[in-house]
């Protein structure tokens, strides 16, 4: 063939024919595979390729996270170095991490630190309060059995740490802590049993519930501490710093309180802060109520002790034998009356039939204002004759207060309210009271409508709260008025706040409590721990070692806190607090070692000692309590003997039947009354001779 452009080509004619067409799938080795197998292998390849891409992204993210973590750690270390750079010489800063149960040193040692005994890190397996007088010590035990004593700069810090550690030991440790404990051969069960949070109802809490309780407690403690520090609490005095130096060395010093470790930039939101503040307000109210109960029962015991001593007065049997006027008393068991059966009432006028209770009360208020000047003149005359210094008149009770009293005591009958127009007199002692009663009888006897002596009787109960007084009701200007006669030993216990004491005791029925600490019955451990936070907030201005005998407000606060310690199992701190209070009461010129309040503190101290198995010391305290009880019995016997000596000088007029004990007791009372009456006549002759002229 001749092709164009002069080129030649050789070619063979070939005929092609397709016989069959089929697609075959093979693997990498050329082996045939089915369509299903091919699809599965393709999906596996795709997944592995995607996983490889994701793992690369995760590795990049993990690498970035580690870089950020290192930067954060460096920033925290820089802040910590700056934060602790100004720590006073001799103070060490430790951090408690409840997640891994470790306590570690975060500040550098000072020049005075003993490097051989310096603790840098420890896994805590046991903790208990220290016995130092400042109540700032903690004794911690490590997994290897080593003990270290830490002394906090503030007592509230030691308490918060102690509670946090106690919560921590009751929780289940993580794997790393379990491994460290296993290496040391320590039993996790032993640590858990030692915690108060692993007993009773708290032992049934789940791990999640424990963590929530711990977080709420730490939040409350930190919030309270911030409030205290914001108020410039004077705990950083030179004396406090010097004590911190003395506590340094082998022991560590806790400088800051319990707080939560939070990531950079992470702060409490407003809702969380509001929740913490609300919880604090609830616990603060509970603390105030418990403290008030302690105060009320303390004053109740004071009233009881004062009345016990007053009964030793030689004229008391004579006064005790007197019968008041229109005075059945308030004891139903003794034949008294309840409020609605009161035998005395305002004049029931005809016009009152068509008037409401409010209108009647307003009318009685107006009549009281008319009668008030006459009552003032009578009180001046009595006070002038007897030389009384404490005299008070008015103000007239308003209609609203009268209606409330009538509703509460007299089933709404405002006519039973007889103290619209009122006055008070304070007499020195029982002889002065007898002189006043005689002077009132001789001066304005026809005006007297009631003389109430029932609360001063031995066989009658006092008013709610323990108070006892005398009341004279007289009618002036067709209106019933009231003169309250107070005895100085009773009056001086609460002064003008006595009525508030009476009102609170009546409202809260505190006479049903034999012990103020009974008010804590039924509270769970979480609430008790939070109450202790509030108690420390109350005494933040007055550390225990700076307390003096005249700091009555703080003495009451510490007494209430000692009750919390006793019920919370912190018996070491209860003992320390009670010993301090006993020392201060012994130093007080108005109280002393044999006073009933001091003896009450000894009783609680005995409880704290026995709880710690300090039986020898507890027996010594019990012996002191027993001797005090014997001394009171001796005083009573001597007072009765004094009355007997006066009686034997009189002619024998009574026949004693030795075969009948009731007759003997009756005759004995008669003799005491006669001797007491004779003593009164002698005192009357010496101190109140002017009464002879009043009779004429």
Secondary structure by P-SEA (a helix, b strand, c coil): cccccbbbbbbbbbbbbbcbbbbbbbccccccccaaaaaaaaaaaaaaaaaaaaaaaaaaaaaaaaaaaaaaaaaaaaaaaaaaccccccbbbbbbbcccbbbbbccccccccccccccccccccbbbbbccccccbbbbbcccbbbbbbbbccaaaaaaaaaaaaaaaaccccaaaaaaaaaacccaaaaaaaccccccccccccaaaaaaaaaaaaaaaaaaaaaaaaaccccccaaaaaaaaaacccbbbbcccbbbbbcccccccaaaaaaaaaaaaaaaaaaaaaaaaaaaaaaaaaaaaaaaaaaaccaaaaaaacccccccccccccccccccccccccccccccccccaaaaaaaaaaaaaaaaaaaaaaaaaaaaaacccbbbbcccccaaaaaaaaaacccccccccccccbbbbbbccaaaaaaaaaaaaaaccccccbbbccccccccccccccccbbbbbbbcccbbbbbbbbbcccccccccaaaaaaaaaaaaccccccccccccccccaaaaaaaaaaaaaaacccccccccccaaaaaaaaaaaaaaaaaacaaaaaaaaaaaaaaaaaaccccccccaaaaaaaaaaaaaaaaacaaaaaaaaaaaaaaaaaaaaaaaaaaaaaaaaaaaacccccccccccaaaaaaaaaaaaaaaaaaaaaaaaaccccccccccc
